[in-house]
Amino acid sequence: MSQLLVVINLILTALLFVFTHKSVALWVVYMMIMAWVQALQPLLNAFCGKLEETGYHINFGICRACGSLGYSILIAILGNLVENRGLMVLPKSGVIILVVLLTLLAAIDKDFSTHIQFKERFGVSIPLTF
């Protein structure tokens, strides 16, 4: 489900390239992107809960620290890019970030499915490799 939301968000972000002037359509696309982002976060949290149920321990303190560090690095990079190349860097970087997120979610889903199959078959958990 979270992969579908990322794909929809990716499509909506790509639509930002179509609507370059101020318009109602641009506002609608932007508001839909914000709605999808808000819907994606609880699903990722639920995914972490599902991982916890399978026996994989998630340290939320480390996750939040890594998220904050990644956010600060990304903002520093995007700030320099916007300063040097202008605001049109933001939609392009949004598409790149969403593609990376989609790739990571697909890899996690594949590893998670393998983990569940192994646990059901042998009754033993294997460590997940993220």
Backbone as a ProteinNet text record, in pm:
[ID]
protein_1_A
[PRIMARY]
MSQLLVVINLILTALLFVFTHKSVALWVVYMMIMAWVQALQPLLNAFCGKLEETGYHINFGICRACGSLGYSILIAILGNLVENRGLMVLPKSGVIILVVLLTLLAAIDKDFSTHIQFKERFGVSIPLTF
[TERTIARY]
81.7	0	86.5	193.2	277.7	348.7	378.2	439.7	343.9	216.1	115.9	108.4	112.1	109.3	231.8	346.5	467.8	456.4	403.1	386.1	289.5	179.3	83.5	148.1	224.3	294.2	395.7	461.3	557.5	487.8	372.2	295.2	251.3	203	160.1	277.1	391.6	509	550.7	542	574.3	477.8	353.6	257.1	295.7	379.4	425.4	501.7	562.7	634.7	538.9	416.7	317.7	260.7	230.3	168.8	276	335.6	446.9	401	281.5	231.6	129.6	107.9	10	-127.5	-189.6	-322.5	-393	-520.2	-596.8	-546.4	-510.2	-461.2	-332.4	-242.3	-118.5	-149.4	-243.3	-282.1	-340.9	-426	-488.2	-381.9	-287.4	-181	-97.6	-64.3	15.9	-58.2	-186.7	-264.7	-277.7	-289.1	-295.7	-163.1	-52.8	78.8	87.4	44.9	49.7	-39.8	-154.9	-244.9	-180.8	-116.3	-51.6	64.7	138.9	250.6	197.3	87.2	27.5	-26.5	-74	-125.5	-12.8	101	211.9	277.8	290	361.2	298.7	167.6	112.2	130.9	130.6	151.6	293.6	390.1	527.3	542	472.1	474.7	408.6	299.3	232.9	324.1	400	494.5	599.9	646.2	742.5	679.3	552.8	482.4	469.9	445	435.9	571	677.9	810.8	835.1	789.4	803.6	730.2	611.4	534.3	606.7	689.6	760.1	887.2	917.6	1034.6	1154.3	1142.1	1252.7	1240.6	1340.9	1337.5	1379.3	1299.6	1329.7	1354.1	1469.3	1503.7	1458.7	1345.3	1289.2	1377.5	1454	1545.1	1650.5	1709.1	1809.7	1744.3	1624.3	1553.6	1526.2	1479.2	1451	1579.4	1686.4	1813.5	1866.4	1860.6	1906.3	1817.3	1686.3	1594.7	1625.1	1652.3	1685.5	1817.7	1915.3	2043.5	2028.9	1954.5	1931.2	1856.5	1757.8	1681.9	1772.1	1857.8	1944.8	2044.3	2095.2	2187.2	2114.1	1993.5	1914.6	1879.8	1840.9	1805.7	1927.5	2044	2166	2197.6	2183.8	2209.8	2107.4	1977.6	1873.5	1885.4	1923.8	1943.3	2050.7	2161.5	2268	2222.5	2149.2	2101.2	2003.5	1911.7	1815.7	1887.3	1984.5	2058.8	2135.6	2193.2	2275.8	2195.7	2088	2017.9	1872.7	1816.8	1679.9	1579	1454.3	1348.3	1305.7	1331.7	1289.2	1366.1	1464.7	1537.3	1448.5	1357.6	1277.4	1186.7	1107	1026.2	1111.8	1222.6	1311.1	1370.2	1412.8	1467.6	1359.3	1236.4	1125.1	1101.3	1108.3	1091.8	1203.8	1327	1440.6	1425.4	1386.4	1369.8	1258.2	1149	1039.2	1078.8	1158.8	1207	1296.5	1381.8	1466.9	1381.4	1278.7	1189.6	1115.6	1068.2	998.6	1091.1	1214.7	1312.8	1340.3	1357.3	1381.6	1261.9	1141.4	1021.5	1008.5	1041.2	1034.2	1136.3	1256.3	1359.1	1319.4	1262.3	1219.1	1104.6	1011.2	896.8	942	1038.3	1090	1158.5	1241.1	1311	1212.3	1108.9	1006.9	930.4	895.3	824	909.2	1036.7	1128.3	1136.4	1142.8	1149.9	1025.6	908.2	782.1	776.3	812.7	810.1	905.1	1023.1	1120.8	1068.7	1010.1	959.8	843.6	754.7	641.8	687.8	789	835.4	917.4	1008.2	1101.1	1075.3	989.9	960.4	1070.3	1165.4	1278.5	1286.7	1316.2	1332.5	1473.6	1486.1	1617.1	1628	1747.4	1760.1	1729.6	1659.1	1630.8	1748.8	1782	1898	1848.9	1854.1	1813.9	1938.1
-119.2	0	126.1	126.8	245.4	267.7	159.2	174.8	244.4	211.8	276.2	424.6	460.3	601.3	675.1	610.9	674.9	695	597.5	610.5	724.8	731.4	840.6	974.7	981.4	1105.1	1140.9	1041	1062.8	1121.7	1067.7	1119.3	1263	1288.9	1425.2	1522.6	1480.7	1567.7	1594.5	1492.3	1511.9	1611	1615.1	1711	1855.5	1876.8	2013.1	2072.1	1984.4	2032.6	2081.6	2030.3	2069.2	2206.7	2231.6	2357	2450.4	2528.5	2614	2752.9	2795.3	2927.6	2913.3	3020	3016.8	2987.4	2885.9	2849.7	2765.2	2743.1	2656.7	2512.8	2469.9	2333.2	2310.5	2407.2	2395.1	2384.2	2464.5	2459.7	2322.3	2269.3	2138.6	2029.7	2030.5	1929.5	1941.1	2062.3	2080.8	2031	2061.4	2016.1	1863.8	1802.3	1656.8	1594.8	1655.9	1606.8	1614	1724.4	1737.4	1631.8	1603.9	1502.2	1363.9	1331.9	1200.5	1186.2	1293.8	1287.4	1260.4	1326.1	1304.1	1161.6	1102.9	965.9	863.4	895.9	801.6	776.2	879.4	865.7	761.7	760.4	656.3	515.2	501.8	369.4	319.6	409.4	369.4	331.9	403.9	368.1	232.3	205	75	-35.9	-7.2	-105	-139.4	-38.7	-64.6	-150.9	-126.3	-209.4	-352.7	-371	-506	-576.6	-505.7	-564.5	-607.2	-525.2	-559.6	-689.6	-710.4	-832.4	-956.8	-943.8	-1060.5	-1092	-1011.9	-1040.9	-952.8	-862.1	-772.3	-648.1	-620.6	-506.8	-379.4	-276.6	-147.2	-47.5	13.4	114.2	249.8	299.9	423.5	543.9	541	652	666.7	555.4	558.6	595.5	542.6	575.9	725.7	783.7	928.2	1009.5	964.5	1036.5	1032.1	914.5	902.2	983.6	984.2	1064.9	1213.1	1259.7	1400.9	1437	1348.3	1372.2	1375.4	1277.4	1274.5	1397.8	1441.7	1561.2	1684.3	1698.3	1815.7	1816	1698.5	1690.3	1723.8	1667.3	1693	1840.9	1904.3	2046.3	2131.8	2095.8	2170.7	2159.6	2038.9	2018.3	2093.5	2078.4	2146.8	2298.5	2348.5	2492.8	2545.5	2473.2	2514.1	2503.3	2397.1	2381.7	2492.2	2526.5	2633.1	2766.5	2790.3	2915.9	2928.4	2815.8	2820.5	2803.6	2725.4	2691.5	2735.6	2781.9	2831.7	2731.4	2777.2	2698.3	2574.9	2569.3	2452.9	2326.5	2339.2	2222.2	2140.8	2207.4	2140.2	2030.4	2054.3	1943	1827.8	1860.2	1755.5	1673.5	1741.4	1668.4	1587.6	1639	1563.9	1433.1	1437.4	1315	1216.3	1264.9	1176.9	1113.9	1194.3	1142	1037.8	1061.2	963.8	834.1	842.3	720.4	640.6	710.4	641.8	576.1	648.2	591.9	469.3	476.7	363	242.9	266	157.6	93.9	176.6	123.7	45.5	96.2	24.1	-110.1	-115	-241.7	-341.1	-294.2	-382.7	-433.5	-345.8	-386.4	-485.4	-460.9	-551.7	-690.3	-695.6	-824.9	-898.8	-827.8	-888.4	-930.1	-848.9	-879.3	-1005.9	-1019.5	-1139.4	-1264.3	-1254.7	-1367.5	-1405.3	-1306	-1329.1	-1403.7	-1359.3	-1422.3	-1566.7	-1590.4	-1726.9	-1817.9	-1770	-1849.2	-1881.1	-1779.9	-1799.8	-1899.4	-1890.9	-1984	-2126.6	-2138.5	-2271.4	-2340	-2265.4	-2326.3	-2287	-2189.2	-2147.2	-2066.5	-2020.2	-1943.5	-1812.4	-1705.2	-1576.4	-1561.6	-1501.3	-1465.7	-1314.3	-1262.1	-1117.3	-1052.4	-941.2	-865.1	-776.5	-763.2	-682	-558.7	-446.3	-317.7	-238.1
0	0	0	81.3	85.8	-47.2	-119.4	-251.1	-347.5	-339.2	-424	-392.9	-265.3	-228.8	-280.4	-276.9	-328.5	-479.3	-550.1	-695.8	-727.2	-654.4	-677.2	-646.5	-540.2	-506.1	-614	-669	-777.3	-899.9	-933.7	-1048	-1022.1	-902	-869.7	-873.5	-825.3	-829.6	-973.8	-1058.3	-1200.1	-1264.9	-1217.6	-1272.3	-1243.5	-1142.3	-1114.1	-1232.3	-1313.6	-1431.9	-1539.6	-1538.7	-1639.2	-1607.5	-1482.4	-1441.2	-1387.5	-1475.9	-1434.2	-1390.4	-1430.4	-1391.9	-1279.7	-1207	-1099.2	-1157.6	-1102.9	-1151	-1046.8	-1067.5	-978.2	-989.1	-1110.1	-1129.7	-1051.3	-1050.3	-973.5	-824.3	-776.9	-636.7	-601.5	-689.1	-665	-658.1	-752	-752.2	-625.2	-585.9	-464.9	-341.2	-331.1	-215.6	-214.2	-330.9	-336.3	-292.6	-329.9	-285.3	-133.4	-75.9	70.3	137.2	79.6	135.5	128.3	16.6	3.3	99.5	120	215.4	355.5	390.3	521.9	536.2	427.6	432.4	435.6	380.2	371.9	508.1	588.9	716.3	809.6	833.3	920.8	865	733.6	675.1	699.3	693.2	722.6	869.9	957.4	1099.6	1122.4	1052.1	1063.5	1012.1	908.2	855.2	960.3	1033.1	1140.8	1249	1279.8	1377.4	1330.7	1202.4	1145.8	1155.5	1132.9	1148.5	1293.1	1387.4	1528.7	1560.3	1499.5	1523.3	1475.4	1373.6	1320.1	1397.5	1496.5	1577.3	1547.9	1454.8	1423.8	1510.5	1591.8	1682.7	1609.8	1625.1	1564.7	1675.9	1676.2	1774.3	1719.6	1769.5	1716.3	1744.9	1853.2	1882.1	1774	1734.9	1628.5	1495.5	1470.7	1346.4	1337.6	1447.3	1447.3	1432.5	1498.1	1487.5	1344.3	1281.7	1142.6	1048.9	1075.9	995.6	1006.5	1127.6	1147.4	1081.2	1092.3	1028.3	875.8	822.8	678.1	630.6	708.1	673.5	670.8	771.4	775.5	660.1	623.9	509.6	380	363.9	243	230.6	339.9	336.2	303	355.3	322.6	173.3	119.3	-24.2	-108.4	-73.5	-150.3	-139.4	-23.2	-8.3	-101.8	-111.7	-204.2	-349.1	-381.9	-519.8	-557.7	-467.1	-496.2	-510.3	-426.9	-434.5	-566.7	-611.8	-732.7	-861	-858.9	-983.3	-989.3	-881.2	-883.3	-826.9	-819.7	-757.5	-836	-965.5	-1043.9	-1007.5	-921	-871.6	-776.6	-706.8	-604.5	-659.9	-764.5	-816.6	-869.2	-934	-985.5	-871.6	-766.1	-651.8	-581.8	-580.2	-522.4	-595.3	-728.3	-807.8	-776.2	-768.1	-738	-600	-501.7	-365.8	-361.2	-432.4	-433.5	-503.2	-607.9	-674.6	-579	-505.2	-407.2	-299	-249.4	-148.2	-200.9	-324.5	-384.9	-397.9	-438	-449.6	-313.4	-211.3	-76.9	-24.5	-48.3	-3.9	-74.3	-202.7	-276.4	-221.6	-190.1	-135.3	2.8	84.8	218.5	209	118.4	102.8	59.3	-31.2	-76.3	38.9	114	227.2	335.6	357.6	457.3	418.2	290.1	242.8	260.8	229.7	248.5	395.6	481.2	625.8	675	632	674.2	624.7	499.3	444.5	521.4	553.4	627.7	768.3	832.4	968.2	969.5	870.2	863.6	834.4	754.7	713.9	822.5	884.4	979.2	1125.4	1147.6	1283.5	1348.9	1271.4	1322.6	1245.1	1316.6	1250.5	1198	1080.7	1027.2	1035	1052.1	1059.6	925.2	930.9	810	778.5	652.1	612.7	543.3	614.3	554	530.3
[MASK]
++++++++++++++++++++++++++++++++++++++++++++++++++++++++++++++++++++++++++++++++++++++++++++++++++++++++++++++++++++++++++++++++++

